[in-house]
Amino acid sequence: MKASDATTYFFNKAADQLCLADWIRKLLVTSRRELAVQVIVEMDDGRVETFLGYRVQHDNARGPMKGGLRYHLDVSLDEVRSLASLMTWKTAVVDIPYGGAKGGVAVDPTRLSRRELERLTRAFVDGIHDVIGPDTDIPAPDMGTTHEVMSWIRNQWEKYHGFNPAVVTGKPVEEYGAKGREEATGRGVGILAIKLLKRMGVKVEGCRTAIQGFGNVGSHAAKFLSEATFPIVAISDISGCYYNPKGLDMKSVLKHSLEHKSLAGYKQAELLPVDDLLTLDVDLLIPAALGGVINDENVDKVKARTIIEAANSPILPKAHESLAERGVTVLPDILANAGGVTVSYFEWVQNRQHYRWSLDRVRQELDSTLSQAFEQVWQQSLQSKVDLRTAAFMLGISRVHRATELAGIG
C-alpha cells in the first residue's frame, strides 16, 4: 500500500463519521502544490551528482503551511504527499494556526561529507525558495536533517529575500531557535503517555515499555519516561534490540548512545534481533522510527496492550483494524508526535516577536497545548464511539473544513 493510500484510508474513515460530501473530501485531500526539483551537487572529489527533491504544500486554510524536511534514500513524491496531508490534520488537532506541508531529498546523508550536505541543502533551497517563507510555508527538521541544516536553509533563503529567521524552525538556539525544540517531540510523547495511561487507569510504575528507534524522538521520549518512573525494558536502533525484563538503566544507555552515536556495543542488556522489539510482551509499545513497521505480516505477533505512535504512520490500515478488534489502544501519530510542530510554532512566534521565551515557558506551553488536544480527542472518541485515531482525524478534519467554508471557495 502506498503511503498516501494509507493516509486517505484513515481520512475517509473519519469523513464517513462526519458525513462529508464527496466534493469537500476531494478538496481536502488534494494538495495545493506539489513541486519536484533537480538538486545538482558538486561532490568533494569533483564529481557532479543529481538528486531529486520535493516540497508538497497540502493545505493553507488555517494558516501558513508547516512541515519537516527529510533526507533519506526512500523519499518519494508519494511519501511526501502523505506526510504533508498528515501535517494538515496534526496542526489542526493541536489547534495551532498552520496548514500542512512536507519536503525531502532522496539521498543517504550519512554518505555525504558536511560540505557536500551543505551544498545539497543550499541547492535545494535555490529550487524552492520562491514557494517557502514565514507567511507561506515554514520547513523544519525531520529524519536525516538537523538544526545545522535549518541554519543553512535560513541563510540561503535570506540571500534572496532578506533577514527573516521565521522562514524555518528547528534552528540552533544561537541562530534564533527556541529552547526546548530539540526535545519537543520526544517530550510530547512522554507527556501524552502519562495522560493516556491516567485515563486508562494504568499506573506508570508497572507499565513495561519498549521504544523502537533511538534517534532524537526515541531518546528524548526514553529520558522523559524514565524520569517519570516508567520501566523501560527494551530499546532499539539499527544495531539491534536491547532488552532487560527488569528495566534498563536509562542513564547508562543515554551516556553510551551519546558517546558512541549508536547503541552498538551496549553490554548491560540482552541483544536481540532488531525486529523482536515490536513483538515483545510489554504493556506500552512506542514505534519512534520509520513508517509501516506494524503491518499485515507482524501485527498478529504484537503483544502490547497500548501503542503510542511517535513515528509517522508506523501502523498500516489493516494492522490498525486488527489491533482495534483486539482492543489495543493506539494513540495516533497526528496527536502523539505533535510536540515538535507545537514548539516549532512557539519558535516562529518568538521570531515574529523578536523576543525569546525561557525553557520553562516553552515546556509549560507545550504541556498545556498537548493536554488540551488530548482531552478533546478523548472526548470526541467517547462521544462518537470511535477509536482515538478516528477521533483525532475527525477533530482535525472538522477544523480544516470549517476554515475552508469560512474563507469561501474561489
C-alpha positions in Angstrom: 0.0 0.0 0.0 1.3 3.5 -0.9 1.8 5.9 1.9 -0.8 8.3 0.5 -3.3 5.5 0.2 -2.9 4.7 3.9 -3.5 8.3 4.9 -6.5 8.6 2.6 -8.0 5.4 4.2 -7.9 7.0 7.7 -9.2 10.3 6.3 -12.2 8.6 4.7 -13.0 6.6 7.8 -13.3 9.9 9.7 -15.0 11.7 6.9 -17.7 9.0 6.9 -18.3 9.7 10.5 -18.6 13.4 9.7 -20.8 12.7 6.7 -18.7 14.9 4.4 -19.9 15.4 0.8 -17.7 14.0 -2.0 -16.7 17.4 -3.3 -15.3 18.6 0.1 -13.5 15.3 0.6 -11.7 15.8 -2.8 -10.9 19.3 -2.0 -9.4 18.5 1.5 -7.3 15.5 0.3 -5.8 17.2 -2.8 -2.5 19.1 -2.4 -2.4 22.8 -3.2 1.0 22.4 -4.8 3.5 19.6 -5.5 7.0 20.6 -6.5 9.8 18.3 -7.7 13.3 19.8 -8.4 16.7 18.7 -9.5 19.3 19.1 -6.8 22.7 19.3 -8.5 25.7 19.0 -6.2 29.4 19.1 -6.8 30.9 16.4 -4.7 34.2 16.8 -2.8 36.1 14.7 -5.4 34.8 16.9 -8.3 32.0 14.6 -9.5 28.6 16.1 -10.1 25.6 14.2 -8.6 21.9 14.9 -9.2 19.3 14.2 -6.6 15.6 14.6 -6.6 14.0 17.0 -4.1 10.3 17.5 -3.3 8.1 20.0 -1.5 4.4 19.3 -1.2 2.1 22.0 0.2 -1.1 20.4 1.2 -3.5 23.0 2.7 -3.3 26.6 4.0 -6.9 27.1 5.1 -5.9 27.6 8.7 -2.6 29.5 8.2 0.9 29.2 6.6 1.8 25.6 5.7 4.2 23.9 8.0 6.2 20.6 7.7 9.6 19.0 8.1 12.3 18.3 5.5 13.8 14.8 5.5 16.9 13.4 3.8 16.5 9.7 3.2 17.0 7.3 0.3 13.4 6.3 0.4 12.0 9.8 0.0 9.4 9.9 -2.9 6.7 12.2 -4.0 4.0 9.8 -2.7 5.6 9.6 0.7 6.0 13.4 0.9 2.4 13.8 -0.2 1.2 11.6 2.6 3.2 13.3 5.2 2.1 16.7 4.1 -1.5 15.7 4.5 -0.8 14.3 8.0 0.7 17.7 8.9 -2.5 19.4 8.0 -4.5 17.2 10.4 -1.8 17.3 13.0 -1.6 21.1 13.2 -5.4 21.2 13.3 -5.7 18.6 16.1 -3.4 20.7 18.4 -5.1 23.8 17.2 -2.1 25.9 16.0 -2.7 28.3 13.1 -0.9 26.3 10.4 -1.6 24.1 7.4 0.4 21.1 6.3 3.4 20.7 4.1 6.4 18.4 3.8 9.6 18.1 1.9 12.5 15.8 1.3 15.5 14.9 -0.8 16.2 11.3 -1.9 19.7 10.9 -0.5 21.6 9.0 2.1 23.0 11.8 4.3 25.4 9.5 6.0 27.3 9.1 2.8 27.9 12.8 2.3 30.5 15.0 3.9 29.5 18.0 5.9 30.4 20.3 3.0 28.5 18.1 0.5 25.5 18.2 2.8 25.6 22.0 3.0 25.9 22.3 -0.8 23.0 19.9 -1.2 20.8 21.9 1.2 21.7 25.3 -0.5 21.0 23.8 -3.9 17.6 22.5 -2.8 16.7 25.9 -1.3 17.7 27.5 -4.7 15.0 25.4 -6.2 12.2 26.1 -3.7 13.0 29.5 -2.2 10.2 31.3 -4.0 7.5 29.0 -2.6 8.6 29.0 1.1 8.6 31.8 3.6 7.4 32.8 7.1 3.9 33.6 5.8 3.7 30.8 3.2 5.5 27.6 4.1 7.9 27.0 7.0 10.2 24.0 6.9 11.6 22.2 10.0 13.9 19.3 10.8 12.9 15.7 10.1 14.6 12.4 9.5 18.1 12.9 8.4 18.2 16.7 8.9 19.4 18.7 11.9 19.4 22.2 13.4 22.5 22.9 11.4 20.7 22.1 8.1 18.0 24.5 9.2 20.6 27.3 9.6 21.8 26.7 6.1 18.2 26.9 4.8 17.7 30.2 6.6 21.0 31.6 5.4 20.4 30.6 1.7 16.8 31.8 1.7 17.8 35.2 3.2 20.2 35.7 0.3 17.1 36.0 -1.9 14.6 37.6 0.5 16.5 39.4 3.3 16.6 38.8 7.0 13.7 36.8 8.5 14.6 33.9 10.8 10.9 32.9 10.9 11.4 31.2 7.5 12.4 28.0 9.1 12.1 26.4 12.6 14.3 23.9 14.5 17.3 26.2 14.2 20.1 26.3 16.8 19.3 28.4 19.8 22.2 30.7 18.9 20.5 31.2 15.5 17.1 32.3 16.7 16.0 28.8 17.6 13.7 28.0 20.5 14.9 26.5 23.7 13.3 23.0 24.1 12.8 22.5 20.4 15.2 19.5 20.1 13.5 17.6 22.9 9.9 18.7 22.0 8.6 15.6 20.0 10.0 13.1 22.4 8.9 15.1 25.5 5.4 15.4 23.9 5.3 11.6 23.6 6.1 11.3 27.3 3.5 13.9 28.3 0.8 12.2 26.3 1.8 8.7 27.5 1.1 9.9 31.1 -2.2 11.5 30.1 -3.3 8.3 28.2 -2.4 5.9 31.0 -4.1 8.0 33.6 -7.3 8.0 31.6 -7.0 4.2 31.2 -6.4 3.7 34.9 -2.9 2.2 34.4 -0.1 3.0 36.9 3.1 4.1 35.1 5.3 2.3 37.6 4.0 -1.0 36.3 3.8 -0.1 32.6 6.6 -2.1 31.0 7.7 0.0 27.9 9.5 -0.7 24.7 10.8 2.0 22.4 11.6 1.3 18.8 14.1 3.8 17.4 16.7 5.7 19.5 17.2 8.8 17.4 16.1 12.3 18.5 12.5 11.3 19.3 13.1 7.9 20.8 16.0 9.0 23.1 14.1 12.1 24.4 11.0 10.1 25.0 13.0 7.5 26.8 14.7 10.1 29.0 11.3 11.7 29.9 9.6 8.4 30.6 12.4 7.0 32.7 12.4 10.2 34.8 8.6 9.6 35.2 9.4 6.1 36.6 8.2 4.1 33.6 10.1 0.8 33.5 11.7 0.8 30.0 12.6 -2.8 29.3 13.6 -2.6 25.6 15.0 -0.1 23.1 16.4 -0.5 19.6 18.2 1.1 16.8 19.7 -0.3 13.6 22.3 -2.3 15.6 19.7 -4.4 17.4 17.1 -4.6 20.2 18.5 -4.2 23.8 16.3 -6.0 26.3 16.3 -6.3 30.1 13.0 -7.6 31.6 13.8 -5.9 34.9 14.2 -2.5 33.3 17.1 -0.8 31.5 19.4 1.8 33.3 18.5 4.7 31.0 21.3 6.9 32.3 23.9 4.4 31.2 22.0 3.8 27.9 21.9 7.6 27.1 25.5 8.0 28.0 26.5 5.1 25.8 24.4 6.4 22.9 25.9 9.9 23.3 29.5 8.7 23.3 29.2 6.1 20.5 26.5 7.8 18.4 24.7 4.4 18.5 23.5 1.7 20.9 26.0 -0.8 19.3 28.2 -2.3 21.9 25.9 -1.7 24.9 26.6 -4.6 27.3 24.1 -4.1 30.1 21.2 -5.8 28.2 20.4 -8.8 26.2 20.9 -8.2 22.5 18.0 -9.5 20.3 17.3 -9.1 16.6 16.1 -5.6 15.9 12.6 -6.6 14.8 12.0 -8.5 18.0 11.2 -5.3 19.9 7.8 -4.9 18.2 6.6 -8.3 19.4 7.9 -8.3 23.0 5.4 -8.9 25.8 5.1 -5.3 27.1 2.4 -3.0 28.2 3.3 0.0 26.1 5.0 0.0 22.7 6.3 3.2 21.2 7.4 3.0 17.5 9.7 6.0 17.0 11.4 5.2 13.8 10.1 4.5 10.3 6.6 4.2 8.9 4.8 0.9 8.2 6.7 -1.1 10.8 3.5 -2.8 12.1 1.8 -4.4 9.1 -0.1 -7.5 7.9 2.9 -9.7 8.4 3.7 -9.0 12.1 0.5 -7.5 13.6 -0.7 -10.8 15.0 2.6 -11.1 16.9 2.3 -7.7 18.6 1.5 -8.3 22.3 1.5 -4.7 23.6 -1.8 -3.5 25.1 -1.2 0.2 24.3 0.7 1.7 21.4 1.8 5.4 21.0 2.9 6.4 17.5 5.9 8.6 18.0 6.8 7.9 14.3 4.7 9.0 11.3 2.4 6.2 10.0 4.1 3.3 11.8 0.8 1.2 11.7 -0.7 0.4 8.3 -4.5 0.4 7.9 -5.2 -3.4 8.0 -2.9 -3.7 11.0 -4.7 -0.8 12.7 -8.1 -2.5 12.2 -6.7 -5.8 13.6 -5.3 -4.1 16.7 -8.6 -2.3 17.2 -10.6 -5.6 17.0 -8.3 -6.9 19.8 -8.9 -3.9 22.0 -5.4 -2.5 21.7 -5.4 1.3 22.4 -3.5 3.3 19.8 -2.6 7.0 20.3 -2.2 8.2 16.7 0.7 10.0 15.2 -1.2 13.2 14.4 -1.5 13.7 18.1 1.3 11.6 19.7 4.2 13.3 17.8 2.8 16.8 17.6 5.1 18.2 20.2 7.7 19.0 17.6 5.4 21.2 15.4 3.9 22.8 18.5 7.3 24.0 19.7 8.1 25.0 16.1 5.1 27.2 16.3 6.4 28.7 19.5 9.8 29.3 17.8 8.0 31.0 14.8 6.0 33.2 17.3 9.2 34.3 19.1 10.9 35.1 15.7 8.0 37.2 14.7 8.0 39.0 18.1 11.8 39.3 18.2 11.6 38.0 21.7 12.9 34.8 23.4 10.9 32.6 25.8 12.5 30.7 28.7 12.8 26.9 28.6 10.2 26.7 31.5 7.7 28.8 29.5 8.2 26.6 26.4 7.7 23.4 28.4 4.6 24.8 30.2 3.0 26.0 26.9 3.8 22.6 25.3 2.2 20.7 28.2 -0.9 23.0 28.1 -1.3 22.7 24.3 -0.9 18.9 24.2 -3.1 18.3 27.3 -6.0 20.3 25.8 -5.7 18.5 22.5 -5.6 15.1 24.2 -8.8 15.8 26.2 -10.6 17.0 23.1 -9.6 13.8 21.2 -10.5 11.6 24.1 -14.0 13.3 24.4 -14.5 13.0 20.7 -13.7 9.3 20.9 -16.2 8.8 23.7 -19.0 10.9 22.1 -18.7 9.3 18.6 -17.8 5.8 20.0 -14.8 5.6 17.7 -11.1 4.8 18.3 -8.6 7.5 19.1 -7.2 7.7 15.6 -10.6 8.2 14.0 -11.5 10.8 16.7 -8.3 12.7 16.1 -8.9 12.8 12.3 -12.5 13.9 12.9 -11.3 16.8 15.1 -8.7 17.9 12.6 -10.8 17.5 9.5 -13.7 19.4 11.0 -11.5 22.3 11.9 -10.0 22.5 8.4 -13.4 22.0 6.8 -14.8 24.9 8.9 -11.9 27.2 8.0 -12.3 26.3 4.3 -16.0 27.1 4.4 -15.5 30.4 6.2 -12.9 31.6 3.7 -15.1 30.6 0.8 -14.3 28.7 -2.3 -12.7 30.6 -5.2 
